[in-house]
Amino acid sequence: MAVGPRQTRALVERVGRCELLQPEYHSNMSSHKVHPVREGILSSGKPFSLHHGGKLATLEIGWRCVGDPSHPILVALGGISAHRVVCDQSDPDSGWWRTIVGPGLPVPSDRFQILSFDYLGGSGHTSGPRDSLVFPSVSTVDQAELLNRIMGHLEIESIHAFVGASYGGMVGLAFAARYPQLLQRLIVLSAAHRTHPMATAWRSVQRRIVRLGDRLGDTRSALALARGLAMSTYRSPEEFLQRFNGNARHTADGAVFPVEEYLMSRGEQYAARYSAGSFVTLSESIDLHRIDPSRIAVPVSALAVSSDQLVPLADMQMLATMLPNGRLTQIDSIFGHDAFLKEPQPLHSFFDQSLR
């Protein structure tokens, strides 16, 4: 079976925090060829200086590569909740981008090696805040440097394509600006060169909710509430009108609305599996993101969603006009910012053109 995050942690602890390089050959019942998987934790005992001035005493990077070693490398990164398991043939439900990346899917894992890693400051096996809200500010430039180190470790000379959605797209832009010689093309979904002040306003309130809850001794409930608020920005008003236009349920504490139950349920699920410190760190990292598109020389294919509240269409259009070699595709979807997770059909055509 595949080595998942928890299994990897156990193996790494068993070998005394040394790097794990574990080839695995998965079996499944599909007609597609089984892909070998390599994953591990790249450790450095040297200090790591951060873009915004902080410093880590040591650095660990959790990475994963799936696919035939003879195939070109494709990097896939998603939102701040994503992790290094992009797709998994042995457990198709575990990959965070399982509707898009895999054999015969819009991003075909039978044509590319899919490389990904856990974000710095996140809840995976890369260095992060763990059980505290205290962690230095992290930049998308820092995440780009992690990828550079993984490439050096794996002796990868060039990435055929970097596919980044949401925060992953911001990291892709930072990587393309910093390491153009290592990248052939960049594909960005719902991510711009800087954040919109309205999106920063929503996220700032979410971070303050978590910090307030932490001071009051109920960090988990605060994280659930903040994530519930965040969910209302990931989707569109049209979708919520279709799904949650029912009557309220009356309780002893007052009326409870269908959309409220949905948001709180999703928030509680998130708080059960994600670190509050990671949420705060990476949410802030989004709002600190600033890249000069004119420095990006590689070809860029960008996808904008007309109903995206977090990354407005106008911001994606501005990005495309500032890129020396950029192309913008627009799609309509009721799923808003989350369209990159929910719309395999329009994305199939987009990736077919972008990966040629």
C-alpha positions, 0 to 999 in steps of 0.5 A: 500500500502507499506510504501516507503522511502518518506512515511516513512519520512513523518510518522517519522516527524509526530511522532517527530523523534521517531522510527516507527514500522509499520506492513503492509499487502500488497495485490496483484493479484499474487497467492503467499502468501502476506508477512507482512512488518515491517520497521522503523527508529532506533534512538540513541541520543548517539555519534557513533564512526566510524572505521576510527576515525570520530564521529557522534553526533547522529545516525539514521538507516532506516531498513526494514524486509519483510516476515513471522515472523516464517521464518529464517532471510536473510539479503540482501544488494547491491551496494552503490545505493541500499536501504532497499526496496529489494523487494515489492509485492505491487509495484514489480518495486520498489525493487532494486533486484526485479529480484532476491528476491521475491516469487519463485525467486532465493532468495525466500521471501516466505521462508525467512524474508528479512532484509535490511537497508539504508547505513550509509552515503547514501541517504536513512533514515540512517544518511548521508551527505544530501546536503553536500559533508562533512561527516566522512569516513565510513567503511564497519565495521561501516555498519556491526555495524549498522546491529548488532544494528538492530538485537539487536533492533529486538531481532534477535539472528542469521542470517540464511544467509547474501547475499551481492552483490558488496558493500553489499558483502564487508559489509557481509565480515566485518560482518562475521569477526566481528560477527561470532556468529551471522551468519550461512552462508555468500553469496558474489557476486562480492565483495572481501576482498580488492579493486583492485587499478585499480578500486580505480583509476576509483573511485578516478577520479569520486570523484574528478569530483564531488568535482570539480563541487561542487567548481564550483557551479554545483554539480549535473552536476558533479555527472551526469558526474561521474556516467556516467563514473562509468557506463562504469566500471559496464558493459563489453566491449562486451556488449557495442560493441553489443549495441553501435556500431552505428554512431555518431550524429553530433551537433553544439557542435560536434559529440555525440556517442551512448554510450555517450548518454547512459552514460549521460542519466544514469548519469542524472537519477542518479543525480536526485535521489541521493545525491552527498555527499552520492556518494562521501562517499560510493565510498570512503568507497569501496576503504577503504575496507580491511578485513582479510579473515582468520578471517571468520570462517562461510561458505562462498559461493562466486560468480565471474563474468569473465567479471567484471572490478571492482572486477577481477576474480583473486581477487575473487579467492584469497579471496576463497583461503584465506577463511577457509571455502570458495567456489567459483562459476564463471559465464560468463556474458556480464553484467560484475559487474552488472551481479548480477542485470541482470542474474537471471538464473545462479544466481538461481542455485548458490542460490539454492546450497548456501541457502541449 
